[in-house]
């Protein structure tokens, strides 16, 4: 769940958002978060500077943590005619329980 539900970010500005994760169970859970950007085309311009995604996170029983993501929208977003009608970008995360020994591929660096 996103802690700060909405953020107004202009292309070229950096922003910090926090996502809250809660373990409602009675056992520790280790998981990995993956992200998604909607609309898909805007993902080209979404740049994470620092993120908790793709790193295993341990959540103890009934623990709640705020996880930060520091990002910016590339200034070229404002110059792309295909982005002309896009005034909102949604960033979401999905938390998956980690499988011991499973190695995820690392994202390509730009």
C-alpha positions as CSV (number, residue, x, y, z in Angstrom):
1,X,0.0,0.0,0.0
2,X,1.3,3.4,-0.9
3,X,1.8,5.6,2.2
4,X,1.5,8.9,0.4
5,X,-1.3,8.1,-2.0
6,X,-0.7,10.9,-4.5
7,X,2.4,12.9,-5.4
8,X,2.6,15.6,-8.0
9,X,5.9,15.3,-9.8
10,X,7.0,17.3,-12.8
11,X,9.4,15.9,-15.4
12,X,13.0,16.4,-14.2
13,X,12.1,16.6,-10.5
14,X,13.1,13.9,-8.0
15,X,10.5,12.5,-5.6
16,X,10.4,10.1,-2.7
17,X,7.4,7.8,-2.1
18,X,6.9,5.2,0.7
19,X,5.1,1.9,0.3
20,X,3.8,0.2,3.4
21,X,4.1,-3.6,3.7
22,X,2.4,-5.6,6.4
23,X,2.9,-9.2,7.4
24,X,-0.5,-10.2,8.9
25,X,0.7,-13.8,9.7
26,X,2.2,-15.4,12.7
27,X,5.4,-16.4,10.9
28,X,8.3,-14.4,9.3
29,X,7.9,-13.9,5.6
30,X,10.7,-13.2,3.2
31,X,9.7,-11.7,-0.1
32,X,10.6,-9.7,-3.2
33,X,8.7,-6.7,-4.7
34,X,8.4,-6.0,-8.3
35,X,7.1,-2.8,-9.8
36,X,4.8,-1.8,-12.6
37,X,4.3,1.6,-14.3
38,X,1.0,2.5,-16.0
39,X,0.5,3.6,-18.7
40,X,3.1,1.2,-20.0
41,X,4.5,3.8,-22.5
42,X,5.4,6.1,-19.7
43,X,7.6,3.5,-18.1
44,X,10.3,4.5,-20.5
45,X,10.6,7.8,-18.7
46,X,10.2,6.5,-15.1
47,X,13.6,6.2,-13.5
48,X,14.3,4.7,-10.0
49,X,17.3,6.2,-8.2
50,X,16.9,4.0,-5.1
51,X,14.3,1.3,-4.6
52,X,13.6,-1.7,-2.3
53,X,12.4,-3.7,-5.3
54,X,14.3,-6.8,-6.4
55,X,15.9,-7.1,-2.9
56,X,14.6,-9.6,-0.5
57,X,12.7,-8.1,2.5
58,X,12.2,-10.0,5.7
59,X,8.9,-9.1,7.5
60,X,8.5,-10.5,11.0
61,X,5.1,-11.7,12.3
62,X,2.7,-8.7,12.4
63,X,5.4,-6.3,11.3
64,X,4.6,-3.2,9.3
65,X,7.4,-1.4,7.4
66,X,7.6,1.7,5.2
67,X,9.8,1.1,2.2
68,X,11.1,4.1,0.2
69,X,11.5,4.5,-3.5
70,X,13.4,7.6,-4.8
71,X,12.6,8.4,-8.5
72,X,12.3,10.9,-11.2
73,X,10.4,11.3,-14.5
74,X,12.9,12.0,-17.3
75,X,12.5,15.5,-18.7
76,X,12.2,14.1,-22.2
77,X,8.7,12.9,-21.1
78,X,7.4,16.5,-21.7
79,X,8.9,16.6,-25.2
80,X,7.5,13.3,-26.4
81,X,4.3,13.9,-28.5
82,X,3.2,10.3,-27.6
83,X,3.0,11.4,-23.9
84,X,1.0,14.6,-24.7
85,X,-2.3,13.2,-23.3
86,X,-0.8,11.5,-20.3
87,X,-1.2,13.5,-17.1
88,X,-1.0,10.7,-14.6
89,X,1.5,7.9,-14.1
90,X,0.7,5.1,-11.6
91,X,3.5,3.2,-9.9
92,X,2.5,-0.1,-8.2
93,X,4.3,-2.9,-6.4
94,X,3.5,-6.6,-6.0
95,X,5.1,-8.5,-3.1
96,X,5.9,-12.2,-3.8
97,X,7.1,-14.6,-1.2
98,X,10.7,-15.5,-2.0
99,X,11.6,-19.1,-2.9
100,X,14.9,-20.3,-1.3
101,X,17.7,-20.6,-3.8
102,X,15.7,-18.9,-6.6
103,X,17.8,-16.1,-8.3
104,X,15.9,-13.4,-10.2
105,X,17.4,-11.7,-13.2
106,X,18.7,-8.3,-12.4
107,X,17.2,-5.3,-14.4
108,X,19.4,-3.9,-17.2
109,X,21.1,-0.7,-16.3
110,X,20.6,2.2,-18.7
